[in-house]
Amino acid sequence: MPMSLPGATVPATSAGAGPAAARDHLFTARSLDRYRGVLAEGVERVARRVATADRPFTGVGPDDLAPRVAAVDLDRPLGDTGAALDELHDVYLRDAVYFHHPRYLAHLNCPVVIPALLGEAVLTAVNSSLDTWDQSAGGTLIERRLIDWTAGRIGLGPAADGVFTSGGTHSNLQALLLAREETRARAGLRPGPEALSRLRVLTSAAGHFSVQKAARLLGLGPDAVRTVDTDAHRRMRPDALAREIARCRADGLLVMAVVATAGTTDFGSIDPLPQVADICAAAGVWLHVDAAYGCGLLVSPTRRHLLDGIEWADSVTVDFHKSFFQPVSSSAVLVRDGRTLRHATWHADYLNPARAVEQRIPNQVDKSLQTTRRFDALKLWLTLRIMGADGVGALFDEVVDRAGETWHLLDADPRFEVVTRPTLSTLVFRWRPAGLAADLVDDANLYAREALAASGAALVAGTRVDGAHHLKFTLLNPETTGDDVAAVLDLIAEHAGWYARTRTADELTPVG
């Protein structure tokens, strides 16, 4: 009799769960009819839910949903696709957040294009792993071709290279790893904590938090990241950057990288890339551009000039799953000099032995921090081959246009104040009618966001600006209209106004 660990639960045996029955679920040449039928049933369930979703969210809270998920007995399979999909509707599909809905205005989540969904279906079925040639073959070449295409759009030059990653945080981490190693090599620093403690990373005060996370993961000191002041439009100030580089040098510190941003998460602001690049070149400092959001400008028919200067970067982050309308995940890190990717290389005899390089076998694991990796590049490949780069760029232009229209709407509305005019498709604002105390305005905006989410009628994001609570629209859906935006603003004002009136009345009511 098999032994069990103390406290372990021995699952009950399920009828029909033997090896023969389990084999029927394998995707093989023998099970193609089952494959077609099961996927068709799943697609139909999703299509039905999308067709009936009259709001982006049901407003469900974790206290309501968690017991439903916890009640599922994973040791007792249902044995039937229809029953499993019914259950999935109850624990996921019914209450999922639907980014395709025009009143989803919260985070950098985009509706996805159908060619990319086709790519997702193909890549999961074939299940290539993009670490070595003998696991992916054509997948390797397609990813490499897309890296070359993206590097060409950026203008990085003939020596450029890169690799797909899981997202912007991963891309920023890898870029800063390369910057750390290149800086150490140039400065002749020996490995060790003392050398690492001298390294500094400079980034905009509006930059992404993943820069701080990357510094910690790379073993840098707790004060390794220094933020550079921004102007009224939340862009890095070149004069402040130059002063910070000079200050670091005066203190005996080494600036290992400057991280400029092309599309900040909160404001969509783009740092002045030409001036930043000039300062970095003069100082001999690695320039990384986080264009996770702004990379959609690479295919914009009208706004590509907003990325001028990005071609001088040493490394660039792009997130196709933001402004190229791709499903998560689809991201890449690109470098001007492909040789710098060697800092991510480790040769394993069983996988990518050093002799494979001499034999010119293209193993993507030589460039990647990951080993097993999905063929996410296929989604972008089919998108470009079916609808084209201009088509993607036109969709991105639409949401940027809508953001401009929304700024005019907010700027003219006395109920609201907006922080800055958008460059891309985000707007940070708050409900602030005249005559209310600052703490009441803060609390009313917080309440309005929570009440809106609880209703499910719309979703907006929140952030803090100069210590005050603000709301944020992130417009990434070309289906969102001006009427949608106006309706959501009215809902925000209604919730915030109700809160302010109620609290004011409570404070004025005498006690006793």
C-alpha positions in Angstrom: 0.0 0.0 0.0 1.5 3.4 -0.9 2.5 5.6 1.9 1.1 9.1 2.4 2.7 12.1 4.0 1.1 13.1 7.3 -1.9 15.3 6.6 -1.9 14.6 2.9 -5.3 14.1 1.2 -5.6 11.0 -1.0 -7.9 11.9 -3.9 -10.8 9.6 -4.7 -10.5 7.6 -7.9 -12.6 9.1 -10.7 -14.6 6.9 -13.0 -13.2 6.9 -16.5 -9.9 8.5 -15.4 -7.6 5.6 -16.3 -4.8 5.7 -18.8 -6.9 4.8 -21.8 -9.5 7.5 -21.1 -6.8 10.1 -20.3 -5.1 9.4 -23.6 -8.3 10.5 -25.5 -7.6 14.0 -24.2 -4.1 14.2 -25.8 -3.8 16.4 -28.9 -2.7 13.9 -31.5 -3.6 12.9 -35.1 -6.1 10.4 -33.5 -8.0 13.1 -31.5 -8.5 15.8 -34.1 -12.3 15.6 -34.2 -12.3 16.0 -30.4 -9.9 18.9 -30.7 -12.2 20.7 -33.3 -15.3 20.1 -31.2 -13.9 21.1 -27.8 -12.3 24.3 -29.1 -15.5 25.2 -31.1 -17.5 24.8 -27.9 -15.1 27.0 -25.9 -15.1 29.7 -28.6 -18.9 29.7 -28.7 -19.1 30.2 -24.9 -16.7 33.1 -25.0 -18.5 34.7 -28.0 -21.8 34.3 -26.2 -20.4 36.0 -23.0 -18.9 38.9 -25.0 -22.1 39.4 -26.9 -24.1 39.7 -23.7 -21.6 41.7 -21.6 -23.4 45.1 -21.2 -20.7 46.4 -18.9 -17.0 45.8 -18.5 -17.4 44.1 -15.0 -20.1 42.7 -12.8 -18.7 44.4 -9.7 -18.2 41.1 -7.9 -15.9 41.3 -4.9 -13.3 38.7 -3.6 -15.5 37.8 -0.7 -18.3 36.7 -3.0 -16.2 35.0 -5.7 -13.5 33.3 -3.6 -16.0 30.7 -2.0 -17.2 29.7 -5.4 -13.7 28.9 -6.6 -12.7 27.3 -3.3 -15.8 25.0 -3.5 -14.5 23.3 -6.7 -13.1 19.9 -5.9 -10.1 19.6 -8.2 -9.7 15.9 -7.4 -13.1 15.0 -8.9 -13.1 15.9 -12.6 -16.5 16.6 -14.3 -15.6 14.4 -17.2 -17.5 16.5 -19.7 -16.5 19.6 -21.6 -20.0 21.2 -21.4 -20.1 20.7 -17.6 -16.6 22.1 -17.2 -17.5 25.2 -19.3 -20.7 25.7 -17.3 -18.6 25.7 -14.1 -16.0 28.0 -15.7 -18.8 30.5 -16.5 -19.7 30.6 -12.8 -16.1 31.0 -11.5 -14.6 33.1 -14.3 -16.3 34.0 -17.5 -19.4 35.7 -15.9 -17.3 37.9 -13.7 -14.2 38.5 -15.8 -13.1 42.0 -16.6 -13.8 42.6 -20.3 -11.2 44.9 -21.9 -13.2 44.9 -25.2 -16.0 46.9 -23.6 -15.9 50.6 -24.5 -16.3 51.7 -20.9 -13.2 49.9 -19.7 -11.0 52.9 -19.2 -8.6 51.8 -16.4 -5.2 50.3 -17.1 -3.0 49.6 -20.1 -5.1 46.6 -21.2 -6.2 46.7 -24.9 -8.8 44.8 -26.8 -7.1 42.3 -29.0 -7.2 41.8 -32.8 -8.6 38.6 -34.3 -5.4 37.7 -36.3 -3.6 37.6 -32.9 -6.2 35.3 -31.5 -5.7 33.0 -34.4 -1.9 33.1 -33.6 -2.7 32.2 -30.0 -4.7 29.2 -31.0 -1.9 28.0 -33.4 0.9 28.5 -31.0 -0.8 26.8 -28.0 -1.6 23.7 -30.2 1.8 23.3 -31.7 3.4 24.3 -28.4 6.8 25.3 -29.7 9.4 26.3 -27.1 11.5 29.2 -28.3 14.7 28.3 -26.4 16.5 26.1 -29.0 16.3 25.5 -32.7 15.6 21.8 -32.2 12.4 22.8 -30.3 11.1 25.5 -32.6 12.8 25.7 -36.0 10.7 28.1 -38.0 9.5 29.7 -34.8 13.0 30.8 -34.1 13.4 32.4 -37.5 10.0 34.2 -37.2 10.9 35.7 -33.9 14.3 36.8 -35.2 12.7 38.4 -38.3 10.2 40.3 -36.1 13.1 41.5 -33.9 14.9 42.8 -37.0 11.7 44.4 -38.2 11.1 46.2 -34.9 14.8 47.3 -34.6 14.4 48.7 -38.1 11.3 50.6 -37.2 13.2 52.0 -34.2 16.3 52.8 -36.3 18.8 51.0 -34.1 21.1 50.0 -37.0 22.5 46.9 -38.6 24.1 45.4 -35.4 20.9 45.5 -33.4 19.3 42.4 -31.9 16.9 41.4 -29.2 14.5 38.8 -27.9 10.9 38.5 -26.9 10.1 38.6 -23.2 7.1 38.2 -20.9 6.5 41.9 -20.5 7.9 45.4 -19.9 9.1 44.6 -16.4 11.1 41.6 -17.7 12.5 43.7 -20.6 13.6 46.5 -18.3 15.3 44.0 -16.0 17.2 42.5 -18.9 18.2 45.9 -20.3 19.5 47.0 -16.9 21.4 43.7 -16.5 23.2 44.4 -19.8 23.9 48.0 -18.7 25.3 46.9 -15.4 27.7 44.4 -17.0 28.8 46.9 -19.7 29.4 49.6 -17.2 31.4 47.2 -14.9 33.5 46.1 -17.9 34.3 49.6 -19.0 35.2 50.8 -15.5 37.2 47.7 -14.7 35.2 46.9 -11.6 35.6 43.6 -10.0 32.5 41.6 -9.1 31.3 42.1 -5.6 29.0 44.2 -3.4 31.5 47.1 -3.0 31.6 47.7 -6.8 27.8 47.3 -7.1 27.2 49.9 -4.3 28.8 52.6 -6.5 26.4 52.1 -9.4 23.4 54.4 -10.0 20.4 54.4 -12.3 18.7 57.7 -13.2 15.1 57.7 -14.3 12.2 60.2 -14.6 10.1 60.8 -11.5 7.2 59.6 -13.7 9.0 56.5 -14.8 7.9 52.9 -14.1 8.3 51.2 -10.8 10.0 48.2 -12.5 13.2 50.2 -12.6 13.4 50.1 -8.8 12.5 46.4 -8.8 15.2 45.7 -11.4 17.8 47.5 -9.3 17.0 45.4 -6.3 17.1 42.2 -8.3 20.4 43.2 -9.8 22.0 43.5 -6.3 22.4 47.3 -6.4 22.1 49.3 -3.2 18.8 50.6 -1.8 19.5 54.1 -3.0 20.7 53.0 -6.4 17.9 54.6 -8.4 17.7 58.3 -8.4 14.7 60.1 -9.9 15.1 63.1 -12.1 12.7 66.0 -11.9 10.1 66.5 -14.6 8.5 69.5 -16.2 4.9 70.6 -16.1 4.1 67.9 -18.8 5.7 65.2 -16.6 8.7 64.8 -18.9 12.3 64.4 -17.7 14.1 67.7 -17.6 17.4 67.5 -19.5 19.0 70.1 -17.3 18.1 68.2 -14.2 19.5 65.0 -15.8 22.8 66.7 -16.6 23.1 68.0 -13.0 22.3 64.5 -11.6 25.0 62.9 -13.7 27.5 65.6 -12.5 26.4 65.1 -8.9 27.0 61.4 -9.1 30.4 61.8 -10.5 31.4 64.4 -7.9 30.3 61.8 -5.3 32.5 59.1 -6.8 29.5 57.2 -8.2 29.0 55.5 -11.6 25.9 56.1 -13.6 25.3 52.7 -15.2 22.1 53.7 -17.0 19.7 56.5 -17.7 16.1 55.2 -18.2 14.0 57.5 -20.4 10.4 56.8 -20.9 8.4 56.9 -24.1 4.9 56.8 -22.7 4.7 56.9 -18.9 2.0 54.8 -17.3 0.2 57.6 -15.6 0.5 60.5 -18.1 1.6 59.0 -21.4 4.4 61.5 -21.4 7.4 61.1 -23.6 10.8 62.3 -22.3 12.7 64.6 -24.6 14.7 61.7 -26.2 17.1 63.7 -28.5 18.3 65.9 -25.6 18.5 62.9 -23.2 20.4 60.9 -25.8 22.9 63.8 -26.4 23.6 64.0 -22.6 24.1 60.2 -22.3 26.4 60.1 -25.3 28.5 63.0 -23.9 28.7 61.3 -20.5 29.3 57.8 -21.9 26.2 56.4 -20.2 24.0 53.6 -21.3 20.6 54.9 -22.5 17.6 52.6 -22.1 14.2 53.8 -23.4 11.2 52.2 -21.8 8.7 52.4 -24.7 6.4 49.7 -23.4 3.4 51.9 -24.0 4.6 54.4 -26.6 5.9 51.7 -29.0 2.5 51.9 -30.9 4.0 55.1 -32.4 6.4 53.0 -34.4 3.5 52.1 -36.7 1.5 55.4 -36.4 0.8 56.9 -39.8 0.7 60.4 -38.2 2.8 60.5 -35.0 6.0 58.5 -35.5 8.0 61.8 -35.0 7.1 61.7 -31.3 9.7 59.0 -30.9 12.5 60.9 -32.6 15.7 60.2 -30.7 14.8 56.7 -29.7 17.2 55.5 -32.5 20.1 56.6 -30.2 19.2 54.3 -27.4 21.4 51.4 -26.3 18.3 49.3 -25.4 14.6 49.7 -25.8 11.6 48.0 -24.2 8.4 47.4 -26.4 5.1 45.9 -25.3 3.1 44.7 -28.2 0.4 43.7 -25.8 -0.3 47.3 -25.0 -0.4 49.5 -28.2 -0.2 46.8 -30.9 -3.5 45.2 -29.6 -1.9 41.8 -28.9 -3.0 39.3 -26.2 -0.8 39.1 -23.2 2.0 38.3 -23.4 3.9 39.9 -26.3 6.9 42.0 -25.4 10.6 42.4 -26.4 13.8 44.0 -25.4 16.0 45.3 -28.2 19.7 46.4 -28.2 21.7 48.6 -30.5 24.7 46.2 -30.3 23.7 42.5 -30.3 27.0 41.5 -28.7 25.8 42.9 -25.4 23.2 40.1 -25.2 26.1 37.8 -24.3 25.6 38.9 -20.7 22.5 36.8 -20.6 24.2 33.7 -22.1 24.8 30.5 -20.3 25.8 27.3 -22.2 24.3 24.0 -20.9 25.7 20.8 -22.5 22.3 19.2 -22.7 20.6 22.2 -24.3 22.8 24.8 -26.0 26.4 23.7 -25.9 29.1 26.2 -26.9 29.8 24.2 -30.0 26.4 25.2 -31.3 27.6 28.8 -31.7 30.4 27.6 -33.9 28.0 25.6 -35.9 25.8 28.7 -36.3 22.8 27.0 -34.8 20.3 29.8 -33.8 19.4 29.1 -30.2 17.3 32.0 -28.7 18.1 30.9 -25.1 21.5 32.4 -25.8 19.9 35.8 -25.6 17.1 35.3 -23.1 16.7 35.2 -19.3 14.1 32.6 -19.8 14.6 29.0 -20.9 11.3 27.5 -21.9 9.4 30.3 -23.6 6.2 30.6 -25.6 6.1 31.4 -29.3 4.4 34.8 -28.6 5.9 36.3 -31.7 3.5 34.3 -33.8 0.6 36.6 -32.8 2.4 39.7 -34.0 3.5 37.9 -37.2 -0.1 36.9 -38.2 -1.3 40.4 -37.3 1.2 42.1 -39.6 0.6 39.5 -42.4 -3.2 39.8 -42.2 -4.0 43.4 -41.3 -0.6 45.1 -41.7 1.4 47.6 -39.6 -0.5 50.6 -41.0 -3.8 49.0 -39.8 -2.4 48.6 -36.3 -1.1 52.2 -36.3 -4.4 53.5 -37.5 -6.1 51.9 -34.5 -3.5 53.4 -32.1 -4.0 56.8 -33.7 -7.8 56.5 -33.0 -7.3 56.1 -29.3 -4.8 59.0 -29.2 -7.3 61.1 -31.0 -10.0 60.2 -28.5 -7.7 61.2 -25.6 -7.3 64.6 -27.2 -11.0 65.0 -27.5 -11.4 63.9 -23.9 -8.9 66.5 -22.7 -11.0 69.2 -24.3 -14.1 67.8 -22.6 -12.4 67.7 -19.2 -10.8 71.1 -19.6 -14.1 72.7 -20.3 -16.0 71.0 -17.5 -16.0 73.0 -14.2 -16.6 69.7 -12.2 -13.1 68.4 -13.1 -9.5 69.5 -13.3 -7.0 67.6 -15.5 -3.3 67.4 -14.8 -1.8 67.7 -18.2 -2.7 67.5 -21.9 -2.0 64.0 -23.2 0.6 63.0 -25.6 -0.7 59.5 -25.9 -4.0 58.1 -24.6 -4.0 58.5 -20.8 -5.5 61.4 -18.9 -5.1 62.0 -15.1 -7.8 64.2 -13.6 -10.1 64.5 -10.6 -13.5 65.7 -9.6 -13.0 69.1 -7.9 -15.9 71.5 -7.9 -15.1 74.9 -6.3 -15.3 75.4 -2.5 -14.5 71.9 -1.2 -11.7 71.1 1.3 -8.8 69.1 -0.1 -9.3 66.1 2.1 -13.0 65.9 1.1 -12.0 66.1 -2.6 -9.5 63.2 -2.1 -12.0 61.0 -0.3 -14.8 61.8 -2.8 -12.6 60.7 -5.7 -11.6 57.5 -4.0 -15.2 56.8 -3.2 -16.3 57.5 -6.8 -13.8 55.1 -8.2 -14.8 52.3 -5.8 -18.5 52.9 -6.3 -18.1 52.9 -10.1 -16.2 49.6 -10.0 -18.8 48.0 -7.6 -21.5 48.9 -10.1 -19.6 47.4 -12.9 -20.9 50.2 -15.2 -17.3 51.4 -16.0 -13.8 50.9 -14.7 -11.3 53.7 -14.3 -7.8 53.7 -12.6 -6.5 55.8 -9.8 -3.1 57.3 -8.9 -1.6 60.0 -6.7 -0.2 63.3 -8.1 1.7 65.6 -5.8 0.2 63.8 -2.8 -3.4 64.1 -3.9 -5.7 61.3 -5.2 -6.6 61.5 -8.8 -8.5 59.3 -11.3 -7.1 58.1 -14.6 -8.6 57.2 -18.0 -6.5 54.9 -20.2 -8.0 54.9 -23.6 -6.9 51.9 -25.7 -10.2 50.8 -27.3 -11.0 52.4 -30.6 -14.7 51.5 -30.0 -14.8 53.9 -27.1 -16.8 57.0 -28.2 -17.1 60.5 -26.8 -20.5 59.6 -25.6 -19.0 56.7 -23.5 -16.5 59.1 -22.0 -19.1 61.7 -21.2 -21.4 59.1 -19.6 -18.5 57.8 -17.3 -17.7 61.4 -16.3 -21.3 61.9 -15.3 -21.3 58.7 -13.2 -18.1 59.8 -11.5 -19.5 63.2 -10.7 -22.7 61.6 -9.4 -20.9 59.2 -7.0 -18.4 61.9 -5.8 -21.1 64.5 -5.4 -23.3 62.1 -3.3 -20.3 61.2 -1.1 -19.4 64.9 -0.5 -23.0 65.9 0.3 -23.5 63.0 2.6 -20.3 63.6 4.5 -20.9 67.3 4.8 -24.4 66.7 6.1 -23.0 64.2 8.7 -20.4 66.7 9.9 -23.0 69.4 10.3 -25.4 67.2 12.2 -25.2 68.0 16.0 -24.4 65.1 18.3 -26.6 64.4 21.4 
